[in-house]
């Protein structure tokens, strides 16, 4: 099966380079290549598109404005030279954000992520985690129901409408529930550290400026917007030289 993709890029050289790379990826079929968002809107209204590879800074309509105007957008992967757009992009549940210059290796990583997401969307039935009095939950996937103990969660990765829950036994459980709804249903041991990641606070081994090392050797990116909140939690459990009101 091939996935239909749309390319939106106003720079001729970068457009040709992106087309050349995508042509090498057999699982993709380039339906149309557009120079601007206005052309892309016409394509999206008439053709089935699975994945959009779009520049952000374009004349008249930006890639972000294009995405905001779509009621049921396909998977979006932004490709841009401007890092300052990253935060707003993830707020729109963009699947990935590639910084120019594009390499075929980085592009393949994004394509694999998009294909995984699209495949899961076909297989997984929407569900919610039923909250119980007991300290465990059930996840429903294409195979049925599986029990989930919250304390076994190491981290959760957001994939748009989906989330992938990584547990201490090395398994990954996929649910058609976004990070926001998982954070509301699961207990307070989970901490938001990035637009795409929730982590189990009790699984932290170390924290640096930009990364968090978790049990099992997982490195999770730490977003500046969530760093202060995490450090406040850490301060409550940090050993100090003096203790007040020691009995």
C-alpha positions as CSV (number, residue, x, y, z in Angstrom):
1,X,0.0,0.0,0.0
2,X,1.2,3.5,-0.8
3,X,0.3,6.7,1.1
4,X,-0.7,9.7,-0.9
5,X,1.4,12.8,0.0
6,X,1.3,16.4,-0.9
7,X,4.3,18.7,-1.0
8,X,4.0,22.5,-0.3
9,X,7.2,24.5,-0.8
10,X,7.6,27.9,-2.4
11,X,11.4,27.6,-2.9
12,X,12.1,25.9,-6.2
13,X,15.5,24.3,-5.2
14,X,14.1,23.0,-1.9
15,X,11.0,21.8,-3.6
16,X,13.0,19.8,-6.1
17,X,15.2,18.4,-3.4
18,X,12.2,17.3,-1.3
19,X,10.6,15.7,-4.4
20,X,13.8,13.8,-5.1
21,X,14.0,12.4,-1.5
22,X,10.3,11.5,-1.4
23,X,10.6,9.7,-4.8
24,X,13.1,7.4,-3.1
25,X,10.6,6.3,-0.5
26,X,8.6,3.5,-2.1
27,X,5.8,3.6,0.4
28,X,4.8,7.1,-0.7
29,X,3.1,8.4,-3.8
30,X,3.4,12.1,-4.5
31,X,0.0,13.2,-5.7
32,X,0.8,16.9,-6.2
33,X,3.5,19.4,-5.6
34,X,2.3,23.0,-4.8
35,X,4.1,26.3,-4.7
36,X,1.8,27.8,-2.1
37,X,-1.0,27.1,0.4
38,X,-3.7,28.4,-2.0
39,X,-2.9,25.7,-4.5
40,X,-2.7,23.1,-1.7
41,X,-6.2,24.0,-0.5
42,X,-7.7,23.2,-3.9
43,X,-5.9,19.8,-3.9
44,X,-7.0,19.0,-0.3
45,X,-10.6,19.7,-1.2
46,X,-10.6,17.4,-4.2
47,X,-8.1,14.6,-3.6
48,X,-7.5,12.1,-0.7
49,X,-4.2,13.0,0.9
50,X,-2.6,11.0,3.7
51,X,0.5,13.1,4.5
52,X,1.3,16.7,3.9
53,X,4.9,17.9,3.8
54,X,4.7,21.7,4.1
55,X,6.9,24.7,4.5
56,X,5.7,27.2,7.0
57,X,6.8,30.6,5.8
58,X,5.0,31.1,2.4
59,X,3.5,34.2,0.8
60,X,-0.1,35.1,1.6
61,X,-1.0,31.9,3.6
62,X,1.5,30.3,5.9
63,X,1.6,26.6,6.5
64,X,0.3,27.1,10.1
65,X,-2.6,29.2,8.8
66,X,-3.4,26.5,6.2
67,X,-3.5,23.8,8.9
68,X,-5.7,25.9,11.2
69,X,-8.2,26.4,8.4
70,X,-8.7,22.6,7.8
71,X,-11.5,20.9,9.6
72,X,-10.2,17.4,9.1
73,X,-6.5,17.7,8.2
74,X,-4.4,14.8,7.1
75,X,-1.1,14.1,8.8
76,X,1.1,17.3,8.7
77,X,4.9,17.4,8.8
78,X,6.3,20.9,8.8
79,X,9.7,21.6,7.2
80,X,11.1,25.0,7.9
81,X,14.3,27.0,8.7
82,X,12.6,28.8,11.6
83,X,12.8,27.0,15.0
84,X,10.5,29.6,16.6
85,X,7.5,28.0,14.9
86,X,8.1,24.7,16.7
87,X,5.9,25.4,19.8
88,X,2.9,26.6,17.8
89,X,3.2,23.7,15.5
90,X,3.0,21.1,18.3
91,X,0.0,23.0,19.8
92,X,-1.7,22.1,16.5
93,X,-0.8,18.4,16.9
94,X,1.6,18.4,14.0
95,X,3.2,15.0,13.7
96,X,6.7,16.2,13.2
97,X,8.8,19.3,12.7
98,X,11.9,19.2,10.4
99,X,14.5,21.9,10.4
100,X,16.1,22.7,7.1
101,X,18.4,21.7,5.4
102,X,16.5,18.4,5.0
103,X,18.4,15.1,5.0
104,X,16.8,11.9,3.6
105,X,17.6,10.2,6.9
106,X,15.6,12.8,8.9
107,X,12.8,12.7,6.3
108,X,12.6,8.9,6.6
109,X,12.3,9.1,10.3
110,X,9.3,11.4,9.9
111,X,7.7,9.2,7.2
112,X,8.0,6.1,9.4
113,X,6.4,8.0,12.2
114,X,3.5,9.0,9.9
115,X,3.0,5.6,8.5
116,X,2.9,4.1,12.0
117,X,0.3,6.6,13.0
118,X,-1.9,6.0,9.9
119,X,-1.6,2.2,10.3
120,X,-2.6,2.4,14.0
121,X,-5.6,4.7,13.1
122,X,-6.9,1.9,10.9
123,X,-6.5,-0.8,13.5
124,X,-7.4,0.8,16.8
125,X,-11.0,1.4,17.9
126,X,-11.6,4.6,19.8
127,X,-11.9,4.0,23.5
128,X,-11.4,5.6,26.9
129,X,-9.6,4.2,29.9
130,X,-12.3,3.3,32.4
131,X,-11.3,4.7,35.8
132,X,-11.8,2.3,38.6
133,X,-11.6,2.4,42.4
134,X,-8.7,-0.1,42.1
135,X,-5.3,1.2,41.1
136,X,-5.3,-0.3,37.6
137,X,-6.8,0.3,34.3
138,X,-7.6,-1.4,31.0
139,X,-6.5,-0.4,27.5
140,X,-8.4,-1.5,24.5
141,X,-6.6,-2.2,21.2
142,X,-7.2,-4.2,18.1
143,X,-6.5,-7.5,20.0
144,X,-8.8,-6.8,22.9
145,X,-8.2,-5.5,26.5
146,X,-4.9,-5.5,28.4
147,X,-4.4,-4.5,32.1
148,X,-2.3,-1.5,32.8
149,X,-0.8,-0.7,36.2
150,X,0.0,3.1,36.4
151,X,3.2,2.5,38.4
152,X,4.6,0.4,35.5
153,X,4.4,3.4,33.1
154,X,7.8,4.9,32.3
155,X,6.7,7.5,29.8
156,X,3.9,8.2,27.3
157,X,4.6,9.5,23.8
158,X,1.9,11.5,22.0
159,X,1.2,10.8,18.3
160,X,-1.6,13.2,17.5
161,X,-4.9,11.4,18.3
162,X,-2.9,8.4,19.6
163,X,-0.6,7.8,22.5
164,X,2.0,5.2,23.0
165,X,2.5,4.0,26.6
166,X,6.0,2.6,27.3
167,X,6.1,0.4,30.4
168,X,9.0,-0.9,32.6
169,X,8.8,-4.4,31.0
170,X,9.9,-2.8,27.7
171,X,6.5,-3.1,26.0
172,X,4.7,-0.3,24.2
173,X,0.9,-0.1,24.4
174,X,-1.0,2.0,21.9
175,X,-4.3,3.8,22.7
176,X,-6.5,6.0,20.5
177,X,-6.4,8.7,23.3
178,X,-4.4,11.9,23.1
179,X,-2.0,13.0,25.8
180,X,-4.4,15.6,27.2
181,X,-7.1,13.0,28.0
182,X,-4.6,10.5,29.3
183,X,-3.2,13.1,31.7
184,X,-6.8,13.7,33.0
185,X,-7.5,10.0,33.6
186,X,-4.3,8.7,34.9
187,X,-2.9,9.5,38.4
188,X,-0.7,12.4,39.4
189,X,2.6,10.4,39.0
190,X,2.6,11.5,35.4
191,X,4.2,14.8,34.6
192,X,4.1,16.8,31.4
193,X,7.7,17.6,30.3
194,X,7.1,18.2,26.6
195,X,4.3,18.8,24.1
196,X,4.6,15.1,23.1
197,X,5.7,13.5,26.4
198,X,4.3,12.6,29.8
199,X,6.7,10.9,32.2
200,X,6.4,8.9,35.4
201,X,8.1,11.2,38.0
202,X,9.2,8.2,40.0
203,X,11.2,6.8,37.1
204,X,13.5,9.8,36.7
205,X,17.2,9.0,37.1
206,X,18.6,12.4,36.2
207,X,17.6,15.8,34.7
208,X,19.8,18.0,32.5
209,X,19.1,21.3,30.7
210,X,17.4,19.7,27.8
211,X,16.9,16.0,28.6
212,X,15.5,13.6,31.2
213,X,17.1,10.2,31.7
214,X,14.5,7.6,32.8
215,X,14.8,4.1,34.1
216,X,15.6,1.7,31.3
217,X,17.9,4.3,29.6
218,X,15.2,6.3,27.9
219,X,16.2,9.9,27.1
220,X,13.2,12.3,26.9
221,X,13.4,15.9,25.7
222,X,12.6,18.6,28.3
223,X,10.8,21.6,26.9
224,X,11.6,25.0,28.4
225,X,7.9,25.7,28.9
226,X,7.6,22.7,31.3
227,X,11.1,22.8,32.9
228,X,10.1,25.1,35.8
229,X,7.2,23.0,36.8
230,X,9.3,19.8,36.8
231,X,12.1,21.5,38.9
232,X,9.6,22.6,41.5
233,X,8.5,19.0,41.9
234,X,12.2,17.9,42.2
235,X,12.9,20.6,44.8
236,X,10.3,19.0,47.1
237,X,12.3,15.8,47.1
238,X,15.8,17.3,47.1
239,X,18.1,16.6,50.1
240,X,19.3,19.8,51.8
241,X,22.1,20.8,54.2
242,X,19.7,21.9,56.9
243,X,16.2,20.8,58.0
244,X,13.6,23.0,59.6
245,X,11.5,21.9,62.5
246,X,13.5,18.6,63.0
247,X,11.9,16.6,65.8
